């Protein structure tokens, strides 16, 4: 349903670096708390995270595509750890408002948070988890996100789910979900869909060429859509959570 964008240069151009540079400058204190290298030991001190051979699934889809609901079903059925990139950022802002006020402004202005920040938050959650199966929801949003993840963690996703849904259906779902969000109005939703389309197309195309993309027709009831998702994980050897113990 997403039409191919003939030119990404207005969005991806490096001719206007100031917005990201200014946003990134606000995170120097936070970044300094991280090593420049990926930590080699997990909490038990015996095995590196990469050597744990985690099963990683990226979950992509526009606002209102139903990916959050389907993530819940995947967690319940197959026992994955669900990580939402947006939720991790919001939680970090709330926990340290002094250092993260600039990030909050970045999000409010619709700009992209520097990839390293998002990747490091995801990395922390993965390395501190006892689980070895991860759903990373709403990430990567851009090619920059994707490259940063692969370079910083030295890992690629095993599967990339893309919930493909017609624009009119996504707009209807967002306006009807009544979550009290200030950005849930028709004009803002359409702008968010346009940004998603432009930024995500290169990511979707990349993983499609890598043979990792599973496109889900996200029209139907929650259960009908999940029946399209279930065989993907079953084919990867994932046992139902209910029978795994």
Backbone bond lengths (Angstrom), bond angles and torsions (degrees), N, CA, C in turn:
res aa  C-N    CA-C-N  psi(-1)  N-CA   C-N-CA  omega(-1)  CA-C   N-CA-C  phi
1 X - - - 1.443 - - 1.517 111.59 -
2 X 1.308 117.21 -21.70 1.464 119.86 178.60 1.521 109.32 -79.92
3 X 1.313 116.99 124.31 1.455 118.25 177.29 1.523 109.36 -78.32
4 X 1.315 116.91 146.58 1.455 121.34 -177.90 1.522 110.17 -70.16
5 X 1.308 116.54 133.77 1.461 121.62 178.44 1.514 108.15 -86.00
6 X 1.320 116.34 124.89 1.462 119.72 -174.46 1.509 112.52 -73.79
7 X 1.331 117.07 -26.44 1.461 119.49 178.82 1.511 109.78 -143.88
8 X 1.317 116.05 128.41 1.450 120.76 178.59 1.517 111.63 -100.17
9 X 1.328 117.27 -0.11 1.453 120.28 -172.23 1.526 114.38 -59.47
10 X 1.349 120.87 -35.67 1.463 117.97 179.72 1.518 112.76 -63.74
11 X 1.339 117.01 -27.61 1.454 120.08 -177.14 1.511 111.48 -94.00
12 X 1.328 117.33 -42.69 1.446 122.20 -172.10 1.517 112.90 -94.09
13 X 1.334 117.52 -1.47 1.448 120.46 -175.85 1.518 112.16 -60.41
14 X 1.326 115.98 146.34 1.463 120.80 176.68 1.526 111.09 -96.09
15 X 1.328 117.04 9.15 1.456 119.85 -177.51 1.524 112.05 -73.73
16 X 1.352 117.89 -15.42 1.452 121.39 178.96 1.527 109.12 -127.84
17 X 1.322 116.95 71.84 1.449 119.97 -174.11 1.519 114.31 -81.18
18 X 1.319 116.99 -6.11 1.461 118.46 -168.08 1.514 112.85 -64.17
19 X 1.337 120.35 -35.88 1.458 120.28 -176.13 1.511 111.90 -64.13
20 X 1.333 116.83 -46.69 1.458 119.07 178.39 1.513 111.25 -70.79
21 X 1.339 117.07 -38.10 1.456 119.51 179.57 1.525 110.53 -62.28
22 X 1.329 116.18 -42.31 1.460 119.43 179.84 1.513 111.01 -66.92
23 X 1.339 116.16 -39.32 1.467 119.01 178.44 1.517 110.31 -65.20
24 X 1.325 116.17 -43.66 1.462 119.95 -177.71 1.516 111.87 -63.80
25 X 1.347 117.16 -34.41 1.458 119.86 -177.54 1.513 111.63 -64.09
26 X 1.325 117.16 -23.10 1.455 120.46 -179.28 1.504 113.91 -78.52
27 X 1.350 116.99 -5.46 1.455 120.23 -174.99 1.522 112.69 -110.25
28 X 1.342 118.01 15.12 1.464 120.25 -175.55 1.520 111.76 -62.42
29 X 1.326 116.64 -40.44 1.462 119.42 -179.44 1.514 110.08 -63.76
30 X 1.339 116.33 -45.32 1.465 120.14 -179.72 1.510 111.55 -64.56
31 X 1.335 116.90 -43.90 1.458 120.55 -177.44 1.517 111.71 -62.94
32 X 1.336 116.37 -32.64 1.459 119.33 -176.72 1.512 112.08 -65.14
33 X 1.339 117.40 -16.81 1.457 119.87 -179.82 1.518 111.88 -79.31
34 X 1.338 117.14 -8.35 1.459 121.73 179.50 1.515 110.95 -103.09
35 X 1.313 115.67 147.52 1.454 120.39 168.70 1.515 108.06 -71.49
36 X 1.304 116.84 152.59 1.468 120.13 176.96 1.515 111.24 -75.52
37 X 1.316 116.87 -10.11 1.451 120.93 178.29 1.517 109.58 -112.62
38 X 1.337 115.49 153.78 1.445 119.62 176.28 1.516 109.59 -66.48
39 X 1.343 119.66 128.67 1.454 121.13 179.07 1.521 110.97 -56.39
40 X 1.322 116.44 140.84 1.454 119.93 -174.49 1.515 112.91 -95.39
41 X 1.336 117.93 -18.59 1.447 119.60 -176.15 1.520 110.07 -116.74
42 X 1.322 115.09 139.04 1.453 119.14 174.21 1.513 108.00 -90.37
43 X 1.330 117.15 -176.59 1.446 120.36 -167.70 1.526 114.22 -63.94
44 X 1.346 118.70 -25.00 1.466 117.95 178.90 1.527 111.64 -84.26
45 X 1.350 116.93 -3.88 1.450 120.81 174.35 1.507 115.10 72.72
46 X 1.331 118.03 15.03 1.457 119.09 -174.22 1.523 114.09 -116.56
47 X 1.318 118.52 -33.41 1.460 120.84 -172.49 1.513 110.48 -133.72
48 X 1.316 118.21 134.58 1.459 120.58 176.68 1.523 109.08 -68.65
49 X 1.328 115.56 153.57 1.459 120.02 -177.89 1.520 110.65 -60.46
50 X 1.323 117.07 -43.34 1.459 120.10 -179.64 1.519 111.29 -61.28
51 X 1.338 116.83 -36.91 1.460 120.41 -179.28 1.527 112.31 -71.14
52 X 1.336 116.10 -15.48 1.464 119.20 174.39 1.522 111.40 -70.28
53 X 1.340 116.19 -12.36 1.464 121.97 179.12 1.530 111.17 53.36
54 X 1.339 117.21 59.40 1.467 120.15 -177.70 1.523 111.46 -66.20
55 X 1.331 115.24 149.22 1.459 121.41 174.49 1.521 107.02 -95.83
56 X 1.341 116.56 114.63 1.462 121.98 -171.96 1.530 110.02 -115.24
57 X 1.313 114.77 129.54 1.467 121.39 176.61 1.517 109.34 -122.15
58 X 1.326 116.64 122.07 1.459 121.39 170.47 1.525 108.05 -87.15
59 X 1.331 116.36 139.98 1.459 120.96 -179.35 1.525 109.02 -122.05
60 X 1.320 116.28 114.03 1.461 122.55 -176.74 1.524 110.79 -115.56
61 X 1.309 115.23 151.78 1.458 121.23 177.58 1.508 109.06 164.43
62 X 1.307 116.70 148.41 1.456 121.16 -178.84 1.516 111.77 -69.24
63 X 1.338 117.28 167.60 1.466 120.58 176.10 1.523 110.25 -59.92
64 X 1.329 115.91 127.49 1.458 120.09 -177.93 1.511 113.75 89.86
65 X 1.334 118.27 4.10 1.468 120.52 179.81 1.525 112.08 -77.21
66 X 1.328 117.50 -12.48 1.464 121.08 178.22 1.509 114.58 91.12
67 X 1.323 117.49 9.89 1.468 119.32 -175.59 1.526 112.18 -65.65
68 X 1.345 117.69 -33.72 1.458 119.88 178.81 1.521 111.74 -63.84
69 X 1.315 116.39 -43.79 1.462 121.26 177.83 1.518 111.01 -62.80
70 X 1.317 116.67 -43.07 1.461 120.17 -179.45 1.531 111.22 -68.22
71 X 1.332 117.14 -33.32 1.462 119.62 175.82 1.522 110.52 -60.59
72 X 1.335 116.71 -41.10 1.462 120.25 178.26 1.521 111.06 -60.53
73 X 1.319 116.66 -40.63 1.458 120.40 179.97 1.533 111.41 -68.73
74 X 1.323 116.66 -36.90 1.467 120.29 177.95 1.527 110.00 -65.54
75 X 1.324 115.78 -41.77 1.471 120.31 178.11 1.525 110.12 -61.48
76 X 1.321 116.57 -47.70 1.463 120.87 -177.79 1.527 112.06 -64.69
77 X 1.320 116.63 -35.07 1.468 120.24 -174.22 1.521 112.54 -88.38
78 X 1.325 117.23 -41.18 1.459 120.65 -172.53 1.533 114.42 -114.17
79 X 1.333 117.58 -1.33 1.456 120.21 173.29 1.510 116.31 74.31
80 X 1.323 117.55 29.59 1.461 121.16 177.53 1.531 110.98 -75.83
81 X 1.322 115.79 158.89 1.467 123.48 167.50 1.516 107.35 -91.56
82 X 1.338 116.30 123.79 1.458 121.13 -176.27 1.519 109.83 -96.59
83 X 1.324 116.93 122.23 1.462 122.47 176.96 1.525 108.81 -120.13
84 X 1.325 116.14 121.51 1.456 121.44 176.27 1.522 108.21 -102.60
85 X 1.318 116.53 119.03 1.464 120.22 -178.81 1.522 110.65 -58.42
86 X 1.326 117.06 -43.87 1.456 120.82 -179.89 1.515 112.22 -63.76
87 X 1.335 116.69 -40.63 1.462 120.71 -179.61 1.521 111.24 -67.48
88 X 1.328 117.36 -38.67 1.457 120.74 177.71 1.534 110.87 -61.92
89 X 1.328 116.49 -40.97 1.466 120.36 178.77 1.526 110.92 -66.24
90 X 1.331 116.54 -43.77 1.469 119.90 -179.70 1.529 110.77 -64.33
91 X 1.326 116.11 -40.20 1.464 119.99 179.49 1.520 111.25 -64.55
92 X 1.326 116.12 -39.52 1.461 119.51 -179.55 1.520 111.24 -67.80
93 X 1.323 116.33 -37.73 1.464 120.67 177.21 1.530 110.14 -61.31
94 X 1.323 116.26 -45.44 1.463 120.93 -177.95 1.523 111.87 -66.50
95 X 1.321 116.98 -29.90 1.462 119.92 -175.64 1.521 112.81 -81.60
96 X 1.336 117.52 -19.80 1.473 119.91 -175.27 1.520 109.62 -149.52
97 X 1.326 116.27 67.76 1.455 120.45 -172.58 1.524 112.98 -63.08
98 X 1.342 116.82 -28.03 1.462 119.39 -178.60 1.519 111.67 -62.35
99 X 1.330 116.55 -43.96 1.455 120.38 -177.52 1.526 112.73 -87.49
100 X 1.341 117.26 -15.99 1.451 119.90 -170.98 1.516 113.76 -111.91
101 X 1.331 117.47 12.24 1.459 119.18 179.93 1.517 111.39 -62.29
102 X 1.339 116.73 -36.15 1.464 119.61 179.20 1.524 111.12 -68.65
103 X 1.340 116.85 -34.09 1.455 118.56 176.66 1.522 110.39 -65.37
104 X 1.317 116.65 -41.37 1.458 120.37 178.25 1.520 110.49 -59.47
105 X 1.314 117.26 -42.93 1.465 120.78 177.60 1.517 110.80 -64.00
106 X 1.332 116.42 -38.17 1.467 120.63 178.70 1.517 110.60 -60.29
107 X 1.348 116.47 -45.59 1.459 120.95 -179.68 1.531 110.70 -66.06
108 X 1.337 116.98 -43.47 1.465 120.38 -179.58 1.521 111.73 -61.23
109 X 1.337 116.10 -34.17 1.463 120.29 -178.21 1.520 112.14 -83.91
110 X 1.341 117.03 0.68 1.449 120.60 177.14 1.506 114.53 78.60
111 X 1.354 116.66 11.82 1.466 119.76 178.05 1.524 110.16 -87.13
112 X 1.323 115.33 162.69 1.454 121.56 -176.26 1.523 109.88 -88.51
113 X 1.326 116.23 130.88 1.456 121.00 174.79 1.523 108.35 -67.78
114 X 1.337 119.02 139.47 1.466 121.02 179.73 1.522 112.00 -50.05
115 X 1.319 116.43 136.21 1.461 121.76 -173.17 1.513 113.01 -58.31
116 X 1.330 117.00 -38.32 1.464 119.90 -177.50 1.523 111.14 -59.53
117 X 1.335 116.98 -37.37 1.458 121.55 -179.61 1.525 110.01 -62.59
118 X 1.326 116.61 -50.66 1.459 120.91 -179.11 1.518 111.50 -63.47
119 X 1.318 117.09 -43.79 1.460 120.91 -178.21 1.521 111.04 -63.03
120 X 1.332 117.44 -41.35 1.460 120.04 -179.19 1.528 111.54 -66.03
121 X 1.328 117.74 -36.03 1.458 120.40 176.35 1.527 110.58 -64.91
122 X 1.330 116.65 -43.27 1.463 120.66 177.30 1.524 110.31 -62.98
123 X 1.319 116.21 -42.99 1.458 121.54 -179.36 1.531 110.79 -59.72
124 X 1.317 116.95 -45.08 1.457 121.13 179.01 1.524 111.12 -57.04
125 X 1.321 116.21 -46.33 1.460 120.64 -177.78 1.525 111.75 -65.87
126 X 1.311 116.79 -40.45 1.456 120.45 -179.28 1.530 111.26 -67.29
127 X 1.327 116.30 -44.98 1.458 119.88 -175.76 1.526 112.53 -70.84
128 X 1.331 116.91 -25.50 1.460 119.97 -179.39 1.528 112.48 -89.76
129 X 1.334 117.52 -2.94 1.458 121.02 -176.85 1.530 111.52 -91.18
130 X 1.324 115.35 145.79 1.459 120.75 173.06 1.528 111.12 -80.28
131 X 1.308 115.89 -15.55 1.462 120.32 179.75 1.522 109.27 -77.18
132 X 1.310 116.38 157.57 1.461 120.52 178.57 1.527 111.72 -123.64
133 X 1.334 115.88 7.96 1.462 121.77 179.01 1.526 107.88 -122.61
134 X 1.331 116.59 123.32 1.462 120.74 -171.27 1.521 111.69 -127.26
135 X 1.338 114.70 133.38 1.459 122.43 167.44 1.512 106.85 -103.61
136 X 1.311 117.70 118.14 1.464 121.08 178.70 1.524 107.18 -107.21
137 X 1.304 114.69 106.43 1.457 124.14 -167.97 1.530 110.48 -92.59
138 X 1.343 116.41 128.03 1.457 121.01 177.60 1.512 113.96 76.21
139 X 1.312 116.30 26.81 1.462 121.48 -177.56 1.524 107.96 -152.13
140 X 1.360 116.73 140.59 1.462 129.12 0.01 1.533 111.52 -83.28
141 X 1.328 115.12 141.61 1.462 120.23 178.77 1.524 111.34 -82.12
142 X 1.319 117.03 -25.97 1.458 121.27 -175.51 1.517 110.19 -138.64
143 X 1.321 115.70 167.89 1.461 120.34 174.42 1.527 110.57 -62.60
144 X 1.325 116.95 -34.19 1.462 120.21 177.77 1.522 110.31 -62.51
145 X 1.350 117.07 -42.48 1.469 121.04 175.48 1.523 110.94 -57.32
146 X 1.318 115.01 -48.11 1.467 120.48 -176.61 1.525 111.03 -60.14
147 X 1.319 116.50 -48.34 1.462 121.27 -177.71 1.526 110.42 -64.10
148 X 1.329 116.75 -41.60 1.464 120.22 179.85 1.518 111.32 -62.58
149 X 1.318 117.10 -42.42 1.464 120.93 179.14 1.528 111.05 -60.72
150 X 1.325 116.04 -49.01 1.466 120.14 -176.69 1.524 111.54 -66.96
151 X 1.324 117.26 -35.89 1.462 119.97 -178.59 1.526 112.10 -76.51
152 X 1.331 117.56 -42.44 1.456 120.70 -175.78 1.532 112.25 -75.17
153 X 1.339 117.33 -35.75 1.453 120.02 -177.84 1.523 112.92 -99.89
154 X 1.341 116.49 -17.47 1.454 119.11 -177.31 1.508 112.47 67.57
155 X 1.340 116.35 27.75 1.461 121.58 -176.87 1.527 110.34 -133.09
156 X 1.335 115.56 154.69 1.455 122.25 172.36 1.516 108.45 -122.48
157 X 1.342 117.26 157.40 1.463 118.80 176.26 1.522 110.94 -68.85
158 X 1.325 115.35 149.97 1.461 120.07 173.00 1.518 110.42 -79.34
159 X 1.327 115.52 -37.55 1.464 122.51 -177.36 1.521 108.69 -139.57
160 X 1.330 116.24 144.24 1.469 121.36 172.87 1.528 107.61 -124.42
161 X 1.330 115.95 115.09 1.459 121.11 176.89 1.520 109.68 -92.04
162 X 1.315 116.38 132.84 1.458 120.86 175.89 1.520 107.83 -124.70
163 X 1.336 116.58 113.15 1.453 121.70 179.17 1.523 108.85 -87.52
164 X 1.323 114.27 103.53 1.463 122.61 -174.49 1.519 108.95 -91.53
165 X 1.326 116.02 118.26 1.462 120.83 -174.05 1.523 109.19 -139.21
166 X 1.339 118.10 139.07 1.461 120.14 178.56 1.528 111.55 -60.47
167 X 1.316 116.11 145.74 1.460 121.27 -176.61 1.516 112.28 -57.38
168 X 1.341 116.96 -44.18 1.464 119.00 -177.17 1.526 111.80 -62.93
169 X 1.341 116.37 -33.16 1.464 120.16 178.34 1.526 110.93 -70.94
170 X 1.331 116.65 -40.45 1.465 119.63 178.61 1.526 111.31 -65.11
171 X 1.327 116.72 -42.65 1.468 120.23 178.32 1.525 110.00 -59.56
172 X 1.333 116.61 -45.17 1.465 121.06 -179.23 1.531 110.92 -61.60
173 X 1.329 116.71 -43.92 1.466 120.15 -178.59 1.524 111.55 -64.35
174 X 1.336 116.27 -43.42 1.462 119.23 -178.14 1.524 110.59 -64.76
175 X 1.315 117.33 -42.00 1.458 120.51 -178.22 1.524 112.00 -70.34
176 X 1.341 116.82 -24.46 1.461 120.75 -177.57 1.516 114.32 -93.76
177 X 1.327 117.77 -10.11 1.468 117.99 -173.05 1.530 112.80 -79.13
178 X 1.334 117.10 -14.84 1.464 121.46 168.89 1.521 112.07 51.45
179 X 1.313 115.66 54.90 1.458 120.18 178.55 1.523 112.34 -95.24
180 X 1.313 116.55 1.22 1.457 119.31 177.79 1.511 114.01 75.35
181 X 1.322 117.96 15.24 1.461 120.45 -178.87 1.524 109.66 -81.26
182 X 1.333 115.84 138.61 1.469 119.76 -176.89 1.519 111.48 -68.55
183 X 1.359 117.09 -20.38 1.459 118.71 -177.49 1.523 112.02 -93.24
184 X 1.345 117.49 7.58 1.455 119.96 179.38 1.522 110.63 -89.80
185 X 1.331 117.18 61.85 1.458 122.57 171.35 1.524 106.91 -127.99
186 X 1.316 115.92 159.66 1.456 120.23 -167.03 1.525 113.20 -61.37
187 X 1.326 118.09 -40.64 1.458 119.95 -179.01 1.522 111.52 -66.37
188 X 1.333 115.85 -45.15 1.466 119.55 -179.74 1.512 111.17 -66.61
189 X 1.342 116.86 -39.67 1.466 120.28 179.46 1.523 110.28 -61.29
190 X 1.315 117.37 -43.51 1.460 120.06 -179.84 1.520 111.86 -65.38
191 X 1.338 116.57 -35.53 1.463 119.84 176.06 1.534 110.24 -65.32
192 X 1.341 116.57 -42.63 1.460 120.67 178.67 1.521 111.00 -62.68
193 X 1.321 116.66 -38.58 1.462 120.37 178.34 1.525 110.84 -65.49
194 X 1.319 116.69 -39.34 1.460 120.31 179.51 1.522 110.84 -65.42
195 X 1.341 116.47 -43.45 1.466 120.50 177.83 1.523 110.12 -62.06
196 X 1.332 116.47 -44.16 1.465 120.26 178.59 1.522 110.90 -58.98
197 X 1.326 115.52 -46.02 1.463 119.80 -178.00 1.520 111.53 -59.41
198 X 1.316 116.40 -47.07 1.465 120.53 -175.97 1.526 111.62 -68.51
199 X 1.330 116.46 -45.41 1.460 119.88 -174.88 1.520 113.25 -77.07
200 X 1.335 116.47 -33.79 1.466 119.33 -174.59 1.517 114.72 -84.72
201 X 1.335 117.44 -22.88 1.470 119.08 -177.65 1.530 113.00 -54.67
202 X 1.331 120.14 -46.02 1.461 119.26 178.72 1.524 112.92 -61.71
203 X 1.338 117.10 -36.13 1.467 121.25 178.81 1.523 110.00 -66.83
204 X 1.321 115.85 -46.18 1.463 120.99 179.60 1.525 110.56 -62.07
205 X 1.328 116.61 -44.81 1.465 120.35 178.85 1.525 111.40 -62.34
206 X 1.324 116.93 -40.42 1.467 121.23 -178.82 1.524 110.80 -61.21
207 X 1.327 116.46 -49.79 1.462 118.95 -177.33 1.521 112.78 -73.42
208 X 1.335 115.95 -25.96 1.461 118.76 173.37 1.527 110.66 -63.71
209 X 1.319 116.14 -44.36 1.465 120.61 178.96 1.528 111.64 -66.86
210 X 1.334 117.00 -26.91 1.465 121.72 179.10 1.525 111.75 -82.85
211 X 1.331 116.77 -4.07 1.456 120.37 -179.91 1.513 114.29 74.30
212 X 1.338 117.04 20.77 1.461 120.87 -177.60 1.530 112.50 -105.88
213 X 1.315 118.41 -11.36 1.458 122.02 -172.98 1.529 111.80 -83.55
214 X 1.328 115.65 130.37 1.463 122.05 172.79 1.527 107.29 -118.68
215 X 1.324 115.99 108.48 1.466 120.58 -178.09 1.518 109.92 -89.41
216 X 1.326 115.67 124.74 1.458 122.37 -178.02 1.521 109.38 -107.74
217 X 1.330 116.75 127.31 1.457 120.82 172.83 1.527 107.08 -72.47
218 X 1.337 116.53 106.43 1.464 121.49 -170.31 1.522 112.59 -92.22
219 X 1.323 116.62 38.02 1.463 121.78 176.43 1.517 108.07 -112.42
220 X 1.312 115.95 132.63 1.461 120.89 -178.36 1.507 110.56 132.29
221 X 1.327 116.31 -173.19 1.458 120.00 176.84 1.528 109.41 -74.43
222 X 1.331 116.01 166.60 1.459 120.41 179.07 1.529 110.83 -57.97
223 X 1.324 116.56 -42.98 1.464 120.46 -178.65 1.522 111.54 -69.08
224 X 1.336 116.58 -38.70 1.470 119.77 178.99 1.520 110.77 -63.13
225 X 1.316 116.24 -41.34 1.470 119.84 179.77 1.522 110.12 -67.78
226 X 1.328 116.82 -39.57 1.466 119.19 -179.09 1.526 111.72 -64.75
227 X 1.316 116.86 -30.86 1.464 119.32 178.07 1.529 111.55 -67.51
228 X 1.333 116.98 -16.71 1.456 120.99 172.60 1.534 110.99 -85.02
229 X 1.332 115.33 -25.09 1.458 120.97 -179.00 1.524 111.31 -83.59
230 X 1.328 116.80 -41.09 1.457 122.45 -172.83 1.539 113.74 -50.96
231 X 1.353 118.65 -47.20 1.479 118.65 -176.59 1.530 113.30 -62.90
232 X 1.321 117.77 -24.91 1.462 120.08 -179.67 1.519 110.46 -62.97
233 X 1.337 116.24 -46.11 1.456 120.11 -178.93 1.524 111.92 -77.60
234 X 1.321 116.35 -32.23 1.461 119.02 175.53 1.527 110.15 -62.85
235 X 1.339 116.37 -38.95 1.467 120.52 179.48 1.519 111.81 -67.99
236 X 1.344 116.69 -22.75 1.468 120.82 178.01 1.524 112.01 -87.19
237 X 1.323 115.92 6.18 1.454 119.98 177.82 1.506 114.32 85.16
238 X 1.359 116.85 15.19 1.462 119.97 179.27 1.528 109.56 -81.35
239 X 1.331 115.12 123.94 1.448 120.09 175.98 1.520 109.80 -82.51
240 X 1.319 116.43 150.62 1.444 119.70 173.92 1.513 109.44 -57.92
241 X 1.331 115.94 136.66 1.466 121.42 179.96 1.520 111.94 -55.70
242 X 1.332 114.80 -30.18 1.465 119.10 -175.49 1.521 111.82 -73.50
243 X 1.318 117.99 -18.46 1.453 121.09 -177.69 1.520 112.81 -116.41
244 X 1.357 115.87 5.96 1.464 119.70 -174.53 1.509 112.56 -85.87
245 X 1.340 118.33 -7.38 1.449 120.76 -175.53 1.526 110.56 -125.63
